């Protein structure tokens, strides 16, 4: 493999995180990350095409010489990385923050307010006429106490948190009251920035526009279900409605709170779902996430054993550390000793296999069986399009093995052969590189998702695909 020769000062800059990006050094860093950590490297670069790859890289390196603009650099890097023809392997560009406070100090000043749980409870007992917004609120990552600091100014002080970037007595939110309206400031989970939002109080739910908090005390007369409220406000939430005795599911994504929201819908409409003979599962535009969100429907979908291919991971020191910090660290720190021991053993195995493609199960696939699947639905139309990718495609591959399922629409986007993505920082704060760590073992059978996407059983055209799917289900 060829080497780029740069002045010593530029090489040294690889380890510095300067404000101004020197694209040559970002290129070298990105290239090294791909070659040393990308799970598809050995498939994509062979002895046959290695000279072509070297020529491509040299050409692209020449094109970025002298580039200092972050945005242009990111585009040039993306052009280089397109050689691998993997949509999961890509450059991520974040527009520089316009927050002047951050740009000057490189860190937000976080307010503090000494307040314990006991002190908060005493405060609310003694306060005769608290403002409606005051109270103790819960969130998956925080317990907050919102108290009045001075007229029309409220602090949401952290009582407890699972976010390692925050600690008790720090102020997560500030809220200003203007007449009967509230305006709030939300400090990001990593303390990198803040944003302002209109704040609404809907009975027991504090709606901060980008996050929702449920009031625990003082008690309120009317109590809304938090998950149902989230679904009504979240454009990416799963949805379910019934038309012409057909249950129509829509999954815009498998990210966010989709798993909890799907479980809520399954429970709420359990009786109706079990008595509805035809379903539509609409995955058009589904950009992935965790396929297990949709997998909660498996008891309704299943008719026979389902083959699920395993993956092998490219284990490197960087990948192992990034994987643990990204996906396991927070869970590990909150776990008991028994669970920690299991995680420790798995991490030890991974570290013992650095430099290898590692499949912990040693099996190419597993067979999934369900003992008591539901009779209904009897027919399912699963809709996909060119924007159905990643875990949306994986779910489609699993679901279509059922005799109930007919896949309709158009070819999916093709972004599933390499996954379990890690997001590496570069020396340029606005540019990161997304690197798949896993390689799906169906590749060894000669099957590929990325080349053409998944083909539907029935191609549909036009804008009324739901109506077309209903018509076909009724035939």
N, C-alpha and C positions, 0 to 999 in steps of 0.2 A: 504494500500500500504506500502510495506517495505521501510525502510530508510537505506541509506548507512552511516556508521559511519567512519569519517576520522579525522585525527589530526586537531586541530584548525588552524594551519598554512596553511594547504591545503584548508580548507574551505574558509579561508580569501582570498586565491588566486583566487577564483572565480571572484572577482571584480577587479583583477589586470590584466593588459595586458602585461605579461612578454614575453620576447623573446623565452625562452624555454618552451615548452608545457608539462604540466603534464597531461597525458591522463586521469587519474582518475577524475580529476576535470572537464576536458572538457566533459567527459562522463556524469557526474552529471548534468552539465549545459545543455547539449544536451537533455538528458532524460527529464529534467524539461520543456524545451521549447516544446518538442513534447507533453507531457502529458497536458500541460496547454494551448496550442495554435493550435494543429493540428485538422483540421476540421473532419478528419476521426476517431478520437480517440474513439468516442462513438459507432461507427460501428465495429471497429477493436478489441476493448477490452471490453468484456462482462463478466458477472459474471461467465459464463461457462469456458472461457479461461483465466481468470485473473490469476489463480495460475500458469498456463503454462507460461504466460508472465513474471510473477515475477521470476520464475525459470530461464527463458531465460536471463533476465536482470542480475540476480546475476551471472550466469555462464559467461556472456560476460564481466561483470565488473571484475571478477577474472582474465580473460584472458588479460586484458589491464593493470593490475597493474605493475608498473615499466616502462611502455613504455614512452619514452621521444622523440622518433623520430616522427616528424609531419606526415610524409607520412604513416608510419605504424599505427599510431594512427587513421588517417582518414580511413584507410582500416578496422580497427577493429570497428570503429564507424558505418561504412557502413554495416558491417556484422550484428551488433546489430539491426540497423534500418530496415534491410531487413525483420524482423519479420512482419512488417506491410504490406508487399507486395504491396507497392505503389511506382511506379517509380518517381512520383513527389516529394515524401518525401525522401530526400537523403542528403548525406554529400558532400559538395563541397570543394575540396582541391586545393589550389593555390600554385604552386611551388614558394618557396622563391625567391625574386628578387635578381639578382646577382649584381645589381647596388651598387657599393661601396660607392658612395656619399650618397645614401639613407640609407644604413645600418649604416653608421657612424653618420649621423645627424638626421635620421628619418624624414627628410623633405628636399625637393629640394629647392635650392636657385633660386628663380624666378627673372629674370632680369626685370628692369623697364626702361621705356623710356617715358618721358613726351611729349605727342603729342595729341592734340585735333583734332577734325574733321576739324575745320577751319585751323589749322596749317598744317594739312596734305594737304588740298586743295591748300594752298599757296605754300607749298613745291613743289607740282607737276606742278604748274603754272610757278614757277621760274626755275625749273630744265629743261634745254634745251634738254639734251639727257639722259633721265632716262634709267636705265637698263630695259630690257623687263619684268623682274619679278616684278618691282616696281609698286605699285598702291594700290588702295583701293578695298578690296575684301569682299564679303558677304558670310555668312554661316548661317544655321539655328540658331546657337547659338552665333555667333560672327560677328562683323564687324572689319576688320583688315586693318591696313595701313602698307604695306611693303616698307621700306625706307632703303637707304644705310647708314650704320653707319660709315664704313670706306671701303677702297678698298676691294671688293670681300666678304664683310660681310654685311648681311641684317637682320633687325629685323622686325618681324610681330607684331606690337604693337596693343593691343586691344583698339578700339575706343568705342565700346559698346558690351555688352554681356548679355545673359539671364542665364548664368551659375553662380550660387551664389558663386562658389569657385574662380572665377576670377573677376577682376575689370579693368576698363580702366587704361591705361598706363603700364599695365603688358605685358610682351613679351610672346606671345603664341608659336611662332615659331622662330627659328634662321636658317638662310640659308647661306651657304658658296658657292661661285662660283669658280669652277676650270675649266679654259678654257671656254668651252661652256656648261658645265654641272653644275648642282646644287645638293648639298647635304644638307639636312635639319634635324633639330632636332625638334621633336614634343613633347610637354609637355602634359601629360594626363589631362583629364578633372578634375580629383580629386587631381591633383598635386602630385600623389604618385610615378610617375616614368616618364621617358622620353624614346624616341626611335629615331633612326636615319633612314632616308629613302632617296632614290633617288627622286628628285623633278623634275617634268616636267611641262612645260608651253605649253598648247595646246590652242592656240588663247586666248580666254578669261577665260580659266579654269586653275587654279593652281592645279595640281595633286600631292598630298602629299602622295600618295600610300594608306594611311588609311583614308584619308579625302580629300574632294574636295572643292575648294573655287572659287567663280565666280567673275571675275574682274568687278567692276563698273566704275572705272575711273583710268587712262585715257582710253578713248574709243579705241577699237581695230577694225580693218577692218573686220575680219571674226569672227562671233559669233556662237559658238556651243551651242546646247541645253544641259544644265547641266544634266538633268535627263537622256537623251539619252546617254550622255557620261558615267554617273554612271553605267547605265545598261550594257554598253559594257565592263566595268572594274570590275564589282561586280559579283563574282561567285555565290552569293546567290540571285541575282536579278531574278525576274520573266522573262520568255522569251515567245515569241510567234512567231511561223512560220507556214507556210501553205504547205501542201503536199497532193497531190491527192484530192484537194478540201476539205481538212479537216484542221480545225484550231487546232493547237497543242499548248496548254499552258503547261508550266512547272513552278511549284512553289516549289523551293528547301526549302523555309522557309516562314513564315509569319512575320518574324522579320525585323529589319533594316529599309530601306527606301522602303520596298515592296509596301506599300499602295500608295505612290506617284508614284512609277514606274508602278504599275498596271494601275492607272488612266491615265498615259501617253500613255501606250500601247492601252488602250481602246479607247482613243480619236484619236490616230494616225491611227488605223486600223478600225475605226468605220464602214465605208461603207463596207469594205471587210467582217468584222465579221457578219454584219447584212444580208449578202448574202451567208454565208457559212452554208450548211445544217447539217454538222457533225463536232463535236468538240471532242477533247480529253483534259481532264484536268488531268495532271500528278502530283500527290501528293506523289509519291514514295520518301521516304527519308525526307519528310516534318516534321521538328521537332517542329512545333508549332509557337507561337507568338500571333498575333491577327487575329482571324478568319475573321474579317471584311475586311482584305486585299482581300481574295477570294470572300467575300460577294458582292464586287463591280460588280460581274458578275451575280447577282441575276436576273436582268431583262431578261437575256438571258436564264437562267436556269429554271425559275418559270413556273409551269403549274397549280398549285392548292395551297390552303392554306398550310402553313408550320408550324408545331408545333415546338416551341423552348422552351425547358425546362429552367426554372430559377434555381438559386442556392441559398443556404442559407449560411451565413457567420458565422464562430465562432468568436464572438466578445469578445475580451479580451483587457485589457489596452495595452498590448504589441502589439497585432495585429493591433488595431486601430491606434496606433502611427506609427508603421512601415508602414502600408498601406498609411497613409497620407503622410509621409515623402518620401516614395518610388514612389508614383504614382500621388499625388495631389499637393504637396507643391510648386513645380516650377510653375505649371499651376495657382495655387491660387494666387501666388505673382504677376503674370502678368495680372490677370483678373481685370475687372472693379468691382465696388461696387455691381452691380446687380448679377453678377455671383458669387462673393464672398458670398453674402447672401444665395444663393442656396446651395453652398458648406457648409457654416456654419450650415445651417439647417440639412443637411444630416449627418454631423459629430456629431451634437447634438443628433440626433436620434440614431446614432451608440453608442455614449457614454451612452445614457439612457438604452441601451440594453446589456451592458457589462455582460458577464456571460451566454448569450443566443445564440442559433442558430437563426440568423436574416435574414428574407427574406423581403426586403423593399416593394416588390409589393404585398405580401400576396397571391400571385397566384403561383400555381405549374408550370405553363407554360403560354406562350403567343402564339397567332396565328398571323402569318405574312401573309399579302395579298398584292399583287401587282396589280394595276389597269390596266396597259397597258404593259404586258410583250411582248417581241419580238417573232416573229414567228420562226425565226431561232436562234439557230440551232434546228433541229427536233430530233436529237439523240446526246447523249453525253456519252462517255466512261470516267469514272473517275477511274484512276489507283491508287491503294494503295499497300503498302507492310508492312513488319514487322517494318520498320523504320518510318512509318507514325504515328505520335503520337500527343497527346495534341490537340491544335487548328486545326491541320490537320484532326484529327478525328472528331472534332465538326463540321467543315465545311462539311465533308463527310456525317455525320448524317443529316444535314440540306438539302444538295443538293440531296441526294438520295430519298427524298420525292417527287421529281419531276418525272413525267411520262417520261421525256426525258432521265433520267439518269440511266445508268447501271454501277454499281461498279464492277471493274475487278481487278485481281491481286491475292494478298494473304492477309491473316489476318493482320490487323494493329497491332501496338505495344501494345495497351492497356494502355493508360495513360491519362484518362480524367475524371474519377469519382470525383476526388478532384483536385481543381485548384486554380487560383489566388494566385500564389506562392509568399511568402515573404522570403527574404534571411537574416537570422539572423547571426550576428557576434558571435563568441565565444571568450573566453579569449585567444585563440591561433590565431594569426593574419593570419595564412595560412589555417585555417579551418572555414568554415561557414556551416550553416545548412539551407536547403531549406524546408520550411514548407507551405503546402497548407492551405489557409484560408477558401476556399469555398467547399461546398459539393453539387454536382448536385442532383436535386430533382427527376431525373428519377430513382435514387436508391430506392425511396419509392415504385416504381411500380414493383420492382423485376428485373429491367434491370441493367446490369453492362457492362461497356466498358473494365474495367481493367482486368477482369478474362481471357478473350480469345482474346480481341481486336475485331474490327469490321470484320465481315465476308463479303467477296465480293459476289456479285450475280453470278459472273463467275470467276472461278479459272483459272489463266494463269500460265504457266511454261516456263522457258527458258529465253534467254537474249533479244529477239526481241519483247518485249511486245507492243511497239508502232505499229509495223507491224501487230501483232495479233489483236490489238484493231481496227486498220483500217479495216482489213478483216471482223471483226464481225460487224462493223458499216455499211459496204457496203452490207451485206446480206439482 
